[in-house]
Amino acid sequence: MAFPFLTVLGLIPLVFAVIVALSKPRAGRSIGFVGSLLTAGYAFALIAYFKMGVLSFGESVPWLPSLGSSFSLDLDGMGLVMVAITVFLVPAVLLAEWKTGVGAVGRFSSKTFVALVLLVQSFSLFTFMSFDLLVFYVFFEATLIPMYFLIGGWGGQRRGKAAAKFLIFGLAGGLIMLVGVIGTWVLTAATSAPSLGFLDLAAQDFGASPTTKLIFICFFVAFALKAPMVPGHIWLPDAASESTPGGAALMVGILDKLGTFGMIRVCIGIFPGESAWATPVILILAVISILYGAFAAIGSKNLMRLIAYTSISHFGFMVMGIFALTSQSLSGSIFYMVNHALATGALYLVIGFLITKRGSAFVDDFGGVVKIAPIAAGFTLVAGLASVALPGTAPFVSEFMAIAGTWTRYPWIAGIAVLGTVLAAVYILWTYQRIMTGPVTEATQTHITSDLSWRERLALIPLVIAILVLGFWPQPVLDEVAPTTAYYMSAASATDPGAEIEEGR
């Protein structure tokens, strides 16, 4: 096998996590940040070489041959953009959380926080690059461990309970998914050459039966809990509100995308017939998630919970686009996974900075912040308008594509989903008005005495630049995911409604 470039990519943050854990706390922060930059530099260099055709993607080593499983890593367009956003977001998180755990010792020290963030990054990268179902499952579950400790070790007063809820839902989804993995292996064991490789599984016809439907349901439920979708969403508001802002950005921006990523890779890729069978119910759940998340955000008084509810609404758009299964909606959903990480990540970080200065996360405890911290208000406005999918920001492109693509096949679903965009303007602009505009309250003037520091600005600037650049120039990402979209459309034997009419003529 050629040099394992992808394995090295996943191992770089893992190795740095070990180095950080063995170092002194103050040095650990710097070492971890340098490690995240090296990971990003290595990843983007690989992407550049891959685009030039210098390197091949795939690598595979036999792992459990009796089960037909191998340690297989590869990158298609979807995996590539998720790897890119992962390595892009982590340095911003580490920079934003530079002071987290400073002065503490033992398991609550700053170096422990940094090491856990790097572990989350490593396991997420391996999950996005996995091209074997069992390997995918192992790393999918492994991400729970460091994230559990990130929630439970730092954050709010109820962080222990929130971490436990996160772990319980994660393990429940993992156990359900394990049933699906075992069931899939049983199906492949009946063939002459059993294999758990994604490409081999996609090439097999398991036939329409109650068993395959049950296996599909296991996978979908596991991914819906991770994403999360209503009704399996109840762990997210607690986990996000009790996490540090950087931890919440990492969880919602990267880890939760494993759910929508798995829906495409496993549900559409391996069980296309069962996906079509379940689509009517899934689309209804997606619309419920869109509207429920929006209304819950409007009624939320806690800023961290508010952002979590907006994410539930956004994940509804992603799932809708995935299962509408048109070229436009599927490409839009993949692009949405990237854009949501940028917009929500920026929103969590800037709101987190303000919460730290104010000492409270409640909307009513703010007022007139723009007069004291205009830079923070500006970043909040940009990140908030991106969450609303304002034209000129990257989320507009992806949300429009998801809705427009869905409209061509399920106009009534898309029509209802549009209400979510209207409600988004309500929960973002109303919140901005309450915390930023108006007279400066006495509590705000007492606690918020300065604007964002240069470190805090440096954590936000790359995210805001990416939001604006991809808003006006989305084509490089869309071109990258186009072959992936075509592959999954072909795997599901799906054609765009316009093409169906043309063929009918």
N, C-alpha and C positions, 0 to 999 in steps of 0.2 A: 504494500500500500504506500502511496505517496505520503509526504509529510502531513500529519494530522492538523491542518490549520484550524479547523473548527473546534477540535478538542482543546487546542491551546487557547482559543478564544474563551471557552468556558472555564478553563483552569486558571487564567490570569487573575480574576477577582477572587477565586477560591484560595490561591496561593497567598495573595496579599491579605486575605482575611486571617490566615494563619499567622503571617508575619505581624500584623497589627495586634492580634491577640497576645503575642509573645513580647511585644514592645512596651515601652513606657507610655502612659496615657497621652501625654502631650505630643510625643513623637508619633504615636499611633494615628492621630487625626491626620497629620501631614502625610504619613505613609499611605494611609487609605485613600486620601484624595488623589495623590500621585498615581496610585494603582488604578483608580477609576478613570483618570485621564489617559493612562497607558492603554487600558482596555478599549476606551473610545478610539484612540489613535490607531490601534491595531485593527479594530473592527472596520473603521472607515477605509483604512489602507487595503484590507482584504476586499471590501466592497468595490473599491476602485480597480483593483487588479482583476476581480471577477468580471466587472463590466468591460474591461479591456480584453477579456478572453485569455488572460495569462494563466489563470488557475482554474482547476475543476473544483466542483463543490463537494461531491460525495465522499464519504469515508465509512468503512464498515469493517467491524472486527467480530468474529463469532463470539457470542456470549453464553447463551443457553441453547445449543443446537438441538437438544432433545425437544425443546419447546418451539423451535423455529424462530428463536429470537437472537438478534445480533445488535451490537452497539453501533447503530447506524445514525450518522448525522448528515444532514444535507440542508440546503437552503433553496427554497423557491422564492418568488417575489414576496409573498406574504410573510414568510419567515425572515426574509432579509430586512423588510421595513420594521418588523417588530424587534429584531436585534438592534437596528439602528436607533430606534426610540428608547430602548432600554439603556444602551450605553450613553445616550445623550442626556437622559433624565437623571441618572445616578449622581454624576458630579454636581449637578445643581442641588440635589437633595443633601449631599454631604456638605456642600458649602453653606447652605441655608441652616443646617443643624450643627454648625461648627462649635457652638457653645453647649450643646446638649451633653449632659453628663460631666461637664467640666467641674472639677473639685470633688466629684464622687469617687469612691473606691470600689474595687471588686467588680461584681457583675453589673453595677450601675454606672461604671465609668464611661468616659467618652470613647475610649478605644473599643469597648465592648459593643457600643452602639454602631460604630463604624464597621467593625468586623461582621456584625449581623447584616448590615445593609449590603455589604459585598457578597455575603452568602446568598442573600435573596437574588442579587444580580446574577451570580454564577448559576444557580439552579434555574432561574428564569431563562437564561440564555440556552442552557442545555435543553429545556423543554421546547423552546421555539425551534431549535435545530434538530430535534429528535425525529427520525423517520422510521422508528420501530415502536409499536404500540406499547410494549412492556417498558421500554426505556422512557417513553413519554409519560407513562403512568408513574414511574418511580420518581422522576424529577418534578412532575406535577404535584405530587404529595410532599416531596422534600421541601418545597417552598413554604409549607405551613410552619415548619419548625422555627426558622429564624424570625418569620413575621410574628409568630406567637410571642416570642420574647421581646420583639421590638414594641409590641402593643403593651405587654404586661410589665416591662421594665421601666418605661418612661411614659409620660403623658399625664392624664387627669387622675382624679381621686378614685374613679371607678374603673381604672384600667385593668385591674385583675379580672373583674367580672366580664368586661368587654373582650379581653383576650381569651377567656374561657369560652365565651359564646362563639368567637371566631373559630377557635380550634374545634369545638363540637360540630359546628356546621361543616367545617372543612373536612373533618374526619368522616362525618356521615356521608358527605358527597364522595369521598375517596373510597369508602367501603362499597357504596353503590356502584361506583365506577369499576372497582375490582371485580364485581360480579359480571359486569359487561366485558371486561378483559378476559376473564375465565371463559365466559360464554363464547366469545369470539374465537378463543383458542380451541374450544371443543368443536366449533364449526370447521376450523381449518384442519383439525386433526383427522377429519374424515377424508381429507384429500391425500393424494400421493406424496405431496411435498408441503407439509405444514409450514407456515411462515406467519410471523407477526409484523413483517415489514409493511409500511403503509401502502407502498406501490403494489405489492403482492396482494394485499387484502382488497385494494380497490379493483384489482383485475378479476377477483373471484365473484361469482354469482351465487349468493347464499340462498336465493329463492325467497319468495314471500311466504312467511309462516309466522305463527304466534311466537315462536322462539326468537326469530330475528327481530320482531317488533319489541319484545321484552328486552332484548339486549340493547336495542336503540334507545329505549326509554331510560335504561340505566345510564347510558352515556349522557343523554340529554339532561336528565335530572342533575347529574353531577356537574355538568357545565353550567346549568341554569343557577345552581347554588353558588358557583364560583363567580358568575358574571356581575352581580346577581340579578335575577328577575323576580317579580312578584309571583308567587307568595314566599319564595325562599330568600327574601331580601333582608329579613329583620335583623340579621347580625351586623350589616354594614353601618347603619347610623351610629350604633354604639361603638363599634371598632374604630370608625373614623373620628368620632368626636373625642374619644379618649386617647387616641394616638397623638404623637407629635405631628406637626404639620407636614414635615418631610416624610414621616412614616405613612401618613394618610395619602400623600401624593404618590408614594411608591406602591402602596397597596392598590389604590384605585387606578393609577396610571399604568401599572405593569401587571401586577398579579391577577387582578380581576379580568384582564384581557385574555388570560389563559382560558377563560370560559368561552368567550366568543371565538377565539382561535380554535379551540377544540371542536366547537360546533361545525366549523368549516372543515377542519382536517379530518375529523372522525365521522361526525354525523352525515355530512354531505358527501364526503369522500369515500366512506366505506359502506354506508347504508343509505344510498340515495332514494331507493324505493320507500323505505320506512320514513325518511324525511318528508317525502311528498305526502305520504299517508297522514303524518302528524301536523302538516303545515297549517291547516285551518285553526287548530287549537293553539298552536305556537304563535300565530299571528295575533290572535285575540289576546293571549297573555302579553305579547309585546306591546300592544296598544294600551292594555291596562297598566303596564309598567310605565309607559310614557306619561299617561295622565295622572296616575297615582303619585309618581315621583314629583311631578310638577306641582300638584296641589299640596303635597306634604312639604315641599320646599317653601311654598308661599306661607304656610302656617307655622313654619319652624322659627323659633326664637333664638336658637343656638346656631352660630355661623358655621361651625364645623359640621353639624348635622344637616344644615341647609345644603351645603355643597354635596354631602353624601346623597341626599335625596335627588339633587339635580343629576347625579351620576346614574341613579336608577332609571331616571327618565331617558338619559342619553343611551344607556345600554338597551333600552327598549327599541330605540331607532336602529341600533346596530343589528339586533336580532331580527327585527322586521325586514331589514334589507337583505340579511343572509337568506332567510327562508322565502322571501318573495322570489328569489332565484332568477333574477334577470342580470344581464351583464352590468348594467348601470348600478343597480341596487347592491350587488355583491361587491363590486369595486368600491362603491361608496362606503360600505360597511367596513371594509378592510382599511380604507383611508381614514375612516372615522376612529378606528382604534388608535391610530397615530395622533390625530388631532385632539382627541379627548384627553390623551395623556399630556399633551402640551398645555391645553387650556385649563384643565382641572388641576394639573400640577402647579401651574403658575398661580391659580386662584388660591389653592391651599397654602402655598408658601407665603404669598403677600398677606393674606388674611391671618396666617399664623404669626407673622411678624407683628401685626397690629394687636393681636390677642396677647402676645407676650408683653408688649409695651403697656397695654391697658390692664392686664391682669384679669380679664374676663372675656368669655366667648359669646356673651349675650348681646343681641342687637340693641336692646334698650340701654345698654351701658355705653353706647357710643353716641356721637353727634358732633357735626362740624369738623370732622377730622381733616377735611380738605384744606382748612385754613391753617392747620398746624403741620400737617404732613402731606403737602401737595404731591410729592413724588410717589408716595405710597398710594394716594388716591388715584393718580394717573395709572399706575400699574394695575390697580384693582379694576379700574374702568375698562382697560384693554382686555384683561383676562375675563372680566364679566361679559363684555360684549362678544368676545369669542365664544363663551358658553352659550350665548343667545344665538350664535351662528349669524352674526352680522356680516353682510357682504363685505368682502375685502379681508376677512379672516379665514383661516384654513377650515374651521368647522363648518362654515357656510357651504363650501364646496361638497364636503362629504355628506352633510345632512340633506342638501338639495338632491344629490345623486340618489341617496337612499329612498327619499320620498318619491322623487320622479320615477325611479326605476320600479318602485312598488306600485305606483299609480297605473303603469301600463298593464299590470296583471291583476292587481287587487285595488281598484280605485276607491272603494269604500273604506278599506283599511287605511290607505294613504290619506284620504280626506279627514278621517278622525285623527290620525297622527299629527296632521298639521296644527291641530289645536295645541299640541305640546309646544310648538314654536311660539305661539301667542302667549301661552302661560309662562314660557321661559323669560320673555321680556318683562312680564309682571314680577316674577320672583327676583330677577337680577336688578332691574332698575329701581324697584321699590326698596330693596335692601340697600342699594347704593345711596338712595336718597336719604334713608333713615340714618345711616352711619357716617356718611360723608358730608352732606349738605346741611344747611340750616345753621343756627347759632351754635357756637362752641359751648358745650355743656361744661359745668364745673368739674365733673369727674374726668372728662376727656382732657381738659386743660391741666389737671393735676397729674394725671398718669402718663399721657402721651406728650412728652416734652421735646421730642426730636423726630426727625424724618428718618427714612431708611438709611442705614449705613452703606458704605461702599461695598462691603462684603455682601450685604443683602441685595443690593442692586445688581451686583455681578451674578448672583444666583438666578435672578429673574430675567436679565437682559437677553441671554441666548434663547430662552423659551419664547419671549415676546417677538424677537426677531424671526424665529421659525414660524410662529403663528402668522405673521404678516407676509413673509416670503412665500410660504405655501398657500396663503390666501390668494395671492396674485399670480403665483407660478406653481400650480399643483401638478403640472404635467409630468415632471420627472418621477414622482411617486406613482402616479396613475399608470405611466408607461411600465413601471417596474411590476405592478400587480396585475397588469392586463393578461399576461400569459397564465398566471395562477387562476384568474377568473375564468379564462377560457377552458382551462383544464377541469375545473370543478363543474362548470356548465356542461361540459362534455360527459364527465363522469355521471352526472345526474340525468343525462339525455334531455337536457333542457335547452330550449331555444327562446330567444326574445320574442315577445308577442308580435312585433313588427315583422320579424323574420317568418313567423308562423303564417301571417297573412300573405306575405309575399310567396311563400311556398304553396299556399292554397290556390293562388292565381296560376 
